[in-house]
Structures are given as structure tokens and as C-alpha cells.
Amino acid sequence: MSAFSTLVSRVKIIVASSSILLAMCFAGASISHATNRASVEKQFRVWLEQKIWPRAKTKGVSRRTFEQAFSKVTLNWKLPDLTPPGSKTKPRRRQRQAEFGSPGKYFNPGSVNSATSVGRKMASRHQRTLAAIEAKTGVPGRTLLAIWGRESAYGRAKIPHNVFQVLGTKGFMSRRASYFAKELVAALVIAERRHVPAGAMKSSWAGALGQPQFMPSSFLNYAADGDGDGRADIWRSAADTLASIANYLALHGWVAGRDWGFEVSVPSKISCSLEGPDQGRSIGDWQAMGVRRISGRPFPKHELKGKGFLMMPAGRDGPAFIVTPNFYVLKTYNTSDLYALFVGHVGDRIQYGVKDFSVKWGQVGGLYRSDVANMQRALIAQGHDDGGADGLPGYKTRRSIGRWQEANERQATCFPKASMKAALIR
């Protein structure tokens, strides 16, 4: 019998002989003392055996794979967002998040220039692989490179965590425990299929795997073999990483031959509240309204009949864009407007040598999510559709602010600012 099985058997005896053990640990005492942490570690082992093993077994995971995955795993008490047994759930701290903070900070020159310069080297190094992938999927190589660069610095970023420890910890005692438990089972399936040795299955602190930062369920659905060795090794193979990103985008609806979008000038007569993927019209129609590419070049002829959508991530205080459906495919990879914009922009810089956006980012953002959420609640109370009071200034919030400003005879800027709080929240 393995050491893991022996430990589990001993814990089972303890639980069987005292049915109140788990109840006591989950009901009350503080976990600040080492003795209580040890008790929680035992609960963790019972949970693995009683909750995770049966689910993994039904997915074809062998006992050997299961025990190898957890043989040296203990709870990682340093991970964020944990609610250990017996502890009282604390309210979320007010927080800032890069994707929803100041857009200018997200596009800092260091990040953009580094992603561009290294991306050009990678474009040359992987030219044949990228061409083959684009021919198969329709996804441009520049887009794959930009995502690769953003997610893991082209494979150079450290991805240090043991995925079984991360997902085990978060599946056992985090606010989103059921989600992470599901991902934990998916990770065991990956280990069973031997795409990579279990010890090499490194993840981020949130359980995202390898160079493209796929959650395990995404790996199972979208990981691809790019180098022809029969495995999808997104940890050690650049070809597999690029093929996997392309497969993900293609299966999420990437339209071959269309761009992601264009930086544009938007006349003041066009309301910024026209932003959003549900207010699209042909790019030719936007052009007829007076929208122009900021570069001075005309929109490509093949794009004129295609749908385009106004996107103004900083409202009137920053660059504006007409984006295509491919922009929203990029958002399936990461739901942030700024992420998709970063990827599109860096890809263009890699391939075409474009410079920074022509319009500078204004001094917007920087509010706490709680501040934005309070503003959203006020807008919702007035009948606006904000998409929920989540504290994140997405397109629904931006355009709702614009409509509120217009209704109150204010200049429409379409972005939450501290100066609006007093007028909105009464």
C-alpha cells in the first residue's frame, strides 16, 4: 500500500470512530494555531479521497495517477481568497484590477515595447510553424504571438506552482470551491493522458496552465499538438502553445481574413453611448457617419460591408476604435477590453511596425471597484442597463454614464469619474 493510501486509511478510521470530528472543525474553532491547521490538512485528505477520487475515477483517472498527483501535496495557505473550515468569511477588500484600472497604465511603454521586440524575434524563429497554423485555422500569427507574449512573456515567465496543490487548496477551501474542484478533476485527466509528466504540470496561483495559461478544462477542450509528437505540451513546446491558442480562437469563432479593429476618430456629433457589441453596423455606415481611421488610410474595401462596433475603453478621454467580431473572440480568452486591445495592438506592432496609439490616454480610472459599483447601482435605479453592479467599467457602464450625462445636459464622456459620485449617489 502506498504512503498516500496508508494516510487516507488512517484518516478514515479517525472519521469513522468520531463522527463529530469534521463537524467540530468546520463549525467553529480558529485555524490560526498549528494544531488546527494539522486538523484541516487531515480534512483535506479525506476530501480528496471521498469527493475528488470518485469523480476522477469516473473520468478514467487511474489510482496510480491520483496518488502520484497528491503524494507530496499539502494545502497552500498563502493563496488568496481562502475560507478555511471553521473560519468566518471576511468581506472582500476593496480592490483595483489592472484590466479595469487606468488604461494608460495597462499600455505602459515597457510592457508594449518588450512584447513587440521579443515578438518580432519569435515571429522570425517560428515563421514556418506560424504560417502552417494560420493556413489551418485562419488565425494570424501576429495575434498568436501577442497572446503568447501577454500570457507568459513568450514562455520566459516563471510558472512555479504545483497545479494539484493550487487547485486542491482552492477546491477545498475557497469561495469558488466547486469551480476549482471541477478544474482539479480536469487536471487529473490531463495527467492520466500523459501529455506531460505530472511534475511538469506547473500553473499560476489561480491554476492556469503552461505558456498559454489555459485552465485545465480549456486544455482538454482546446489544446493542440503543433509539433506532431502526439502530445499537447503547452509547458515546453512553443509549437504546441501556438497551435493551442489558435485552436482556441478558431473554435470560438475567429473570422479568417478580417482584422481585429482600427483606431479611429469619432466626431463629437456621434455619441459615445453608441459603444458596444449590440450596437454594430457596417463599417461602411460608420464611415458615412464621419468615422475615419486615425492613420488617414481608408478602411480596407473587404471590411466595409462587415459589421463594426464602436469601442471607447476610456470614453472620450482616450483612443477610440471600430472593432470587428474578432475583437470579441479575443475577449473570450480574457474578458477585459484592454486585454483584447493590447493583443490586437501588439500584434499589429509585431507585423506592421505601427507606433503607439495616436490619441493619448487621459487621466481616467483609478477608482475603487466599490466606488464604481455604487455609481452603477445609482444608474440601475434610474433605469439604465449596467450589466450588474460589479464595480468594473465595462461598455454597458460606460455608455450608461454617457446617456445619463446627455439626459442631464452634461458633456458626455462615457467613463466613471470621482467628480460624478456626488451627482449620481444622493
C-alpha positions in Angstrom: 0.0 0.0 0.0 1.3 3.5 -0.9 2.1 6.1 1.7 -0.9 8.1 0.4 -3.3 5.2 0.7 -2.0 4.4 4.2 -2.6 8.0 5.3 -6.1 8.0 3.9 -6.9 4.7 5.6 -5.8 6.1 9.0 -7.8 9.3 8.5 -10.9 7.2 7.5 -10.6 5.3 10.8 -10.4 8.6 12.7 -13.5 9.8 11.0 -15.4 6.6 11.5 -14.6 6.4 15.2 -15.6 10.0 15.8 -18.4 11.3 13.7 -18.1 14.8 15.2 -14.6 15.4 14.0 -15.4 17.2 10.8 -18.4 19.0 12.4 -16.2 20.5 15.1 -13.6 21.6 12.6 -16.0 23.1 10.2 -18.2 24.7 12.8 -16.1 26.7 14.9 -12.5 27.0 16.1 -10.0 29.4 14.7 -7.4 27.9 12.3 -4.7 30.2 13.4 -2.9 27.6 15.6 -0.7 24.9 14.1 -2.7 22.1 15.7 -5.9 23.3 14.0 -4.0 23.6 10.7 -3.0 20.0 11.0 -6.6 19.1 11.6 -7.6 20.9 8.4 -4.9 19.1 6.5 -6.4 15.8 7.6 -9.8 17.0 6.4 -8.2 17.9 3.1 -7.0 14.3 2.7 -10.5 13.0 3.5 -12.0 15.4 1.0 -9.6 14.3 -1.7 -10.4 10.6 -1.1 -14.2 11.0 -0.6 -15.0 13.8 -3.0 -12.3 14.0 -5.7 -11.3 10.4 -6.2 -14.8 9.1 -7.1 -15.2 11.9 -9.7 -11.7 11.4 -11.1 -12.3 7.7 -11.4 -15.4 8.1 -13.5 -13.3 10.2 -15.9 -10.9 7.4 -16.4 -8.2 8.5 -13.9 -6.2 5.6 -12.5 -5.4 5.2 -8.9 -1.7 5.4 -9.7 -2.2 8.8 -11.3 -4.3 10.1 -8.5 -1.8 9.1 -5.8 1.2 10.4 -7.8 -0.5 13.7 -8.1 -1.1 14.2 -4.4 1.7 12.2 -2.8 3.6 15.3 -1.7 0.8 17.9 -1.8 -0.2 19.9 1.3 -2.5 22.9 1.5 -1.0 26.2 0.3 -2.1 28.6 3.0 -0.6 31.6 1.1 -3.1 31.5 -1.7 -5.6 34.4 -1.8 -9.4 34.1 -1.4 -9.4 31.2 1.0 -12.1 30.4 3.5 -10.7 27.6 5.7 -13.1 25.3 7.7 -14.1 27.0 10.9 -13.2 30.5 9.8 -15.6 33.3 9.3 -15.9 34.5 5.7 -14.4 38.0 5.6 -15.8 40.6 3.2 -13.8 41.2 0.0 -11.3 44.0 0.3 -11.8 47.0 -1.9 -9.5 46.3 -4.8 -8.1 47.6 -8.0 -7.5 45.4 -11.0 -5.1 46.2 -13.9 -7.6 45.3 -16.7 -10.2 47.7 -15.3 -8.0 50.4 -13.9 -6.3 53.3 -15.7 -6.0 52.3 -19.4 -2.8 54.2 -19.8 -1.1 52.1 -17.1 -2.1 48.9 -18.8 -0.4 50.2 -22.0 2.8 51.2 -20.3 5.7 51.5 -22.8 7.8 48.9 -21.0 5.2 46.2 -21.5 4.2 47.2 -25.0 7.8 47.6 -26.3 9.1 44.4 -24.7 6.2 42.4 -26.1 6.8 43.9 -29.5 10.6 43.5 -29.7 10.6 39.9 -28.4 7.5 39.1 -30.6 9.4 40.1 -33.7 12.2 37.7 -32.8 9.7 34.9 -32.2 8.0 35.7 -35.5 11.2 35.0 -37.3 12.1 32.0 -35.2 8.8 30.3 -35.6 7.9 31.5 -39.1 7.1 28.1 -40.6 5.1 27.0 -37.6 3.1 30.2 -37.6 2.4 30.0 -41.3 1.2 26.4 -41.1 -1.1 27.2 -38.2 -2.6 30.3 -39.9 -3.2 28.2 -43.1 -5.0 25.6 -41.0 -7.0 27.9 -38.6 -7.2 31.3 -40.3 -5.8 33.0 -37.1 -2.9 35.3 -38.0 0.5 34.6 -36.5 0.8 38.1 -35.1 -2.3 37.5 -32.9 -0.9 34.2 -31.6 2.4 35.8 -30.7 0.7 38.7 -28.9 -1.3 36.4 -26.7 1.7 34.2 -26.0 3.7 37.3 -25.1 1.0 38.6 -22.8 0.3 35.4 -21.1 3.8 34.1 -20.4 6.3 36.5 -21.9 6.8 34.0 -24.8 7.5 31.2 -22.3 10.0 33.1 -20.3 7.8 33.9 -17.3 8.1 31.7 -14.3 5.1 29.4 -13.8 6.1 28.0 -10.4 3.1 26.3 -8.8 2.1 22.7 -8.5 -1.3 22.7 -10.1 -2.6 19.9 -7.9 -1.7 21.9 -4.8 -3.2 25.1 -6.1 -6.4 23.5 -7.4 -6.6 21.2 -4.4 -6.3 24.0 -2.0 -8.8 26.3 -3.8 -11.2 23.4 -4.5 -11.2 22.5 -0.8 -11.4 25.9 0.8 -12.1 28.9 -1.4 -15.1 31.0 -2.2 -15.3 29.3 -5.7 -14.7 25.9 -4.4 -17.0 24.0 -6.8 -15.4 25.6 -9.8 -11.8 24.8 -8.7 -12.8 21.2 -7.7 -14.1 20.7 -11.3 -10.8 22.1 -12.6 -8.9 19.8 -10.3 -10.6 16.7 -11.8 -9.7 18.1 -15.3 -6.1 18.4 -14.3 -6.1 14.8 -13.2 -7.4 13.8 -16.5 -4.6 15.7 -18.2 -2.1 13.8 -16.0 -3.7 10.5 -16.9 -3.3 11.2 -20.6 0.4 11.8 -20.2 0.7 14.9 -22.2 3.5 15.9 -19.8 4.9 14.4 -16.7 2.7 15.3 -13.7 5.6 17.0 -12.0 5.9 19.4 -15.0 2.3 20.5 -14.8 3.1 23.9 -13.5 0.4 26.5 -13.1 -0.2 30.1 -11.9 -1.5 30.8 -8.4 -5.0 30.5 -9.9 -4.4 27.1 -11.6 -3.8 28.3 -15.2 -1.5 26.0 -17.0 1.6 26.5 -19.1 2.6 29.1 -21.6 -0.9 29.9 -22.9 -2.4 29.9 -19.4 -5.2 27.5 -20.0 -7.4 26.3 -17.1 -7.4 22.5 -17.2 -10.9 22.3 -18.7 -9.8 24.6 -21.5 -6.7 22.4 -22.0 -9.0 19.4 -22.5 -11.2 21.3 -25.0 -8.6 23.3 -27.0 -5.0 22.1 -26.5 -3.5 21.0 -29.8 -0.4 19.2 -31.0 1.6 21.6 -33.0 4.9 19.7 -33.4 3.4 16.3 -34.4 4.7 14.3 -31.5 1.2 13.1 -30.5 1.1 15.3 -27.3 -0.1 18.8 -26.5 2.7 20.0 -24.3 1.9 23.7 -23.6 4.6 23.8 -20.9 7.7 23.0 -23.0 6.7 23.2 -26.7 6.3 26.6 -28.5 4.6 24.9 -31.4 2.0 23.2 -29.2 1.5 26.5 -27.4 0.9 28.4 -30.6 -1.3 25.7 -32.1 -3.4 25.6 -28.9 -4.0 29.3 -28.8 -5.0 29.2 -32.5 -7.3 26.3 -31.9 -9.0 28.1 -29.0 -9.6 31.2 -31.1 -10.8 29.3 -34.2 -13.3 27.3 -32.2 -14.6 30.5 -30.6 -15.4 31.9 -34.0 -12.4 33.7 -35.4 -13.3 35.1 -38.8 -10.4 34.4 -41.2 -9.4 37.4 -43.4 -10.9 40.1 -41.1 -8.8 42.3 -38.8 -9.5 42.8 -35.1 -10.1 46.6 -35.4 -8.9 50.1 -36.3 -8.0 53.2 -34.3 -10.4 55.9 -35.4 -11.5 59.5 -34.9 -15.1 59.9 -33.7 -16.8 63.3 -34.4 -18.4 65.0 -31.5 -21.8 64.6 -33.2 -21.5 60.8 -32.7 -22.5 59.9 -29.2 -20.0 57.8 -27.2 -23.1 55.9 -25.9 -23.2 54.1 -29.3 -20.5 51.8 -28.0 -21.0 48.1 -27.6 -21.2 44.7 -29.4 -25.0 45.0 -29.6 -25.0 48.3 -31.5 -23.0 47.2 -34.5 -23.4 48.5 -38.1 -21.4 48.0 -41.2 -18.0 49.7 -41.2 -19.2 51.5 -44.4 -22.0 53.0 -42.4 -19.6 54.2 -39.7 -17.6 55.8 -42.4 -20.6 57.5 -43.8 -21.3 58.9 -40.3 -17.9 60.6 -40.3 -15.8 58.0 -38.5 -12.3 57.9 -40.0 -9.2 55.8 -39.5 -6.7 57.8 -37.4 -3.9 56.9 -39.7 -5.6 58.7 -42.6 -5.7 55.5 -44.6 -9.1 54.2 -45.8 -10.8 51.2 -44.3 -9.9 48.1 -46.4 -12.5 47.5 -49.0 -13.3 44.0 -47.9 -14.1 45.3 -44.4 -16.7 47.9 -45.5 -19.6 45.5 -45.6 -18.7 43.7 -42.5 -20.0 44.6 -39.0 -18.0 47.0 -36.9 -18.6 48.1 -33.3 -17.6 51.4 -31.6 -15.2 50.7 -28.7 -14.0 53.5 -26.4 -12.4 52.0 -23.4 -11.7 55.4 -21.8 -14.7 57.1 -23.1 -13.9 60.5 -24.7 -10.6 60.6 -22.7 -8.6 58.2 -24.8 -8.3 56.4 -28.2 -11.4 55.2 -30.0 -11.8 52.1 -32.2 -14.0 50.4 -34.6 -13.6 46.7 -33.8 -14.7 43.7 -35.7 -16.3 40.4 -34.4 -12.7 39.1 -34.0 -12.2 41.6 -31.2 -14.9 39.8 -29.2 -13.3 36.5 -30.0 -10.2 37.8 -28.3 -12.3 38.7 -25.3 -13.3 35.1 -24.9 -9.6 34.5 -24.0 -9.8 37.3 -21.4 -12.9 39.3 -20.8 -11.1 42.6 -20.5 -11.5 45.2 -23.3 -8.0 46.3 -22.5 -6.6 42.8 -22.8 -8.1 42.3 -26.3 -6.9 45.7 -27.3 -3.4 45.1 -26.1 -3.2 41.8 -28.0 -4.5 43.4 -31.2 -2.2 46.4 -30.9 0.9 44.4 -30.1 0.2 42.0 -33.0 0.0 45.0 -35.4 3.3 46.4 -34.0 4.9 43.0 -34.5 3.9 42.6 -38.1 3.3 46.1 -39.4 5.6 48.2 -37.3 2.8 50.5 -36.2 3.6 53.0 -33.4 1.7 54.0 -30.3 -1.9 54.9 -30.5 -2.3 58.4 -32.0 -4.6 59.6 -29.2 -3.2 59.6 -25.7 -4.9 58.0 -22.7 -6.4 60.6 -20.4 -6.2 60.5 -16.6 -9.1 58.2 -16.0 -9.6 55.1 -13.9 -8.1 54.5 -10.5 -11.4 54.4 -8.7 -12.0 51.5 -6.3 -14.4 48.9 -7.5 -16.7 49.7 -4.6 -16.9 53.3 -5.8 -17.8 52.2 -9.4 -20.3 49.7 -8.0 -22.1 52.4 -6.1 -22.3 54.5 -9.2 -23.7 51.5 -11.1 -26.4 50.9 -8.5 -27.5 54.5 -8.9 -27.6 54.2 -12.7 -29.6 51.0 -12.4 -32.0 52.7 -10.0 -32.6 55.2 -12.8 -33.4 52.5 -15.3 -30.0 52.1 -17.0 -28.7 48.7 -18.0 -25.3 48.4 -16.5 -25.0 44.7 -16.7 -24.9 44.5 -12.9 -23.1 46.4 -10.2 -19.8 44.6 -10.3 -17.5 47.7 -10.0 -16.0 47.2 -13.4 -16.4 50.0 -16.0 -17.3 47.8 -19.0 -19.0 49.0 -22.1 -22.5 48.9 -20.6 -21.4 51.1 -17.7 -19.5 53.5 -19.9 -22.4 54.1 -22.3 -24.9 54.3 -19.4 -22.8 57.1 -17.9 -22.9 58.8 -21.4 -26.7 58.5 -21.6 -27.0 59.8 -18.0 -24.7 62.7 -18.9 -26.7 63.6 -22.0 -30.0 63.3 -20.2 -28.7 65.8 -17.6 -27.3 68.2 -20.2 -23.7 67.3 -19.3 -20.9 66.7 -21.8 -20.9 63.0 -22.5 -17.5 61.5 -21.6 -18.7 57.9 -21.0 -16.4 56.9 -18.2 -16.8 56.9 -14.4 -15.0 59.7 -12.6 -14.8 60.7 -9.0 -16.5 64.0 -9.8 -19.7 62.2 -10.8 -20.2 60.5 -7.5 -21.9 63.3 -5.7 -24.4 63.9 -8.5 -25.2 60.2 -9.1 -25.2 58.9 -5.5 -27.7 61.0 -3.4 
